[in-house]
Amino acid sequence: GGLFSAATLKDMQDPILVSGTDGVGTKLQLAKMANKHDTVGIDLVAMCVNDVLACGAEPLFFLDYVAIGKLRAEHVADVVGGIAEGCRQAGCALIGGEMAEHPGVMDPDEYDLSGFCVGVVDRPKMLDCARVAEGDVVLGLASTGIHSNGFSLVRRAITERLSFEELTCPLEELDGQTVLEALLAPTRIYVKAILALLDAGMDVHAVAHITGGGITENLNRALPDTLDAAIELGSWDAVPIIDYAVRAAGLSQEEAYKTFNMGLGMCVICDSKDAGAMTAALEAAGERVFR
């Protein structure tokens, strides 16, 4: 068993453990195509720690599970190295994991990942939709790209239609990146920036992690039933790969906002009078913030 000290909990009034588990999904197919296996480890950690962060929880520790058709030490080293880097970015400990070789069940070149993390939050400081009020504002934190949702559509619309040469040719519309590079940009980890707000005593009302279902569905999770959010389209910038993917898939605006994060990986809801100070603090932590 992996061990982790619970000493940090003793100073809390009512410590609540928050757990999250997730995978990377079909983005793994792009990693195999590009023979680049380090960034998906960051994605794996990000999907778990950003989820527990939505409750205001600090991620404590992380475990991974790697299933692989035939063991290739260099691929596993890259994947686990990415997981370790994700844990460093999130400030949590990688305390264990499991690697299972499945010959005859999985093709030799196939592998899959899943991750599990545990965080903690003091109950009086836990974030939930009850604190959101009429007149609050939504601060959007920029994503690094498509993150880890919508890749089944991306594969059908882009990677299965383009040759490898087209996927690996730098494009001016992607700011000089190749399509594969832009698609494999790792999911941003927002832990340290959000925890800095909470540690500073700022009055964060709610946080939404924008994953599958997009802004349309995930922001709703941070709102009480009595309120809706009015989002002003065009009030933020997105990295070019998102517009590229929307065009390639032929999505309507409504479909796009339910499929991709559309440039915002996390949303913070707060009182309008606190928005300026929170924006400054988030920007000081390295985030691009849009009101």
Order of alpha helices (4+ residues) and beta strands (2+ residues): beta-alpha-alpha-beta-alpha-beta-beta-beta-alpha-alpha-alpha-alpha-beta-alpha-alpha-alpha-beta-alpha-beta
